Amino acid sequence: MTTPQGISRRRVLTIAAGVAGVSVTGAATVIGTSTPAQAAKVPQKIVKYQDTPKGEQRCDNCELFEAPSSCKNVDGTIAAQGWCTVYRKKQA
């Protein structure tokens, strides 16, 4: 099954599993080494990106946020006060 953006459902789930920190031996390594970083980014629509926070969860306190306006896993411009389903709180 392929989304309208041309990314397979399996690819999205694989990226989401890696982002969520699911420990499947080698899964994160496969994602990180088998494809260029830019190719691994998913469209904002797939991760339900919004430019407003969800409670205290917001992009600028997510491990994946790259200031000033990008994300390691989500394509496009990202607002510091945004949120999406791959949010992962920064560890202290």
C-alpha positions in Angstrom: 0.0 0.0 0.0 1.4 3.4 -1.0 0.2 6.8 0.3 -0.7 9.6 -2.0 2.8 11.0 -1.4 4.4 7.8 -2.7 5.7 6.5 0.6 4.7 2.9 1.5 2.8 2.2 4.7 5.6 -0.1 5.8 8.2 2.6 5.4 6.2 5.0 7.6 5.7 2.4 10.2 9.4 1.5 10.1 10.4 5.1 10.6 7.8 5.6 13.4 9.1 2.5 15.2 12.7 3.8 15.1 11.6 7.3 16.2 9.6 5.9 19.1 12.6 4.1 20.3 11.2 0.6 19.8 14.2 -1.7 20.3 14.2 -4.1 17.3 17.7 -5.3 16.7 19.2 -3.2 14.0 16.0 -1.4 13.0 17.4 2.1 13.8 20.7 1.2 12.2 19.0 0.0 9.0 17.0 3.3 8.8 20.1 5.4 9.5 22.5 3.6 7.2 20.5 2.2 4.3 19.0 5.5 3.0 20.2 9.1 2.9 18.8 11.1 5.8 16.7 13.3 3.6 15.0 10.3 2.0 13.9 9.1 5.4 11.9 12.2 6.2 8.1 11.7 6.1 5.5 14.3 5.0 3.9 16.4 7.7 0.4 15.1 6.8 1.4 11.5 7.7 2.6 12.4 11.2 -0.4 14.7 11.7 1.9 17.7 12.1 0.3 20.9 13.5 1.9 24.3 14.1 0.5 24.5 17.6 1.6 22.5 20.7 -0.3 19.6 22.2 -0.3 20.5 25.9 3.4 20.7 27.0 4.5 18.7 24.0 6.0 20.9 21.4 8.7 20.7 18.8 11.3 22.9 20.6 11.4 20.3 23.5 11.5 17.3 21.2 14.7 15.3 20.6 14.1 15.4 16.8 13.8 19.2 16.4 16.6 21.0 14.7 16.5 24.7 15.4 15.4 27.0 14.0 12.8 25.3 11.9 13.4 21.7 10.9 13.1 18.1 12.1 15.2 15.0 11.7 12.3 12.9 10.6 9.6 15.3 9.3 9.8 17.1 6.0 9.2 20.8 5.5 9.3 23.8 7.8 8.6 23.0 11.4 7.4 25.6 14.0 9.1 25.6 17.3 5.7 25.5 18.9 4.4 22.7 16.6 3.7 19.1 17.4 3.3 15.7 15.6 2.8 12.0 16.4 6.6 11.3 16.4 7.2 13.7 19.3 9.8 12.5 21.7 10.6 14.5 24.8 14.2 15.6 25.2 16.0 13.7 28.0 17.6 15.9 30.6 
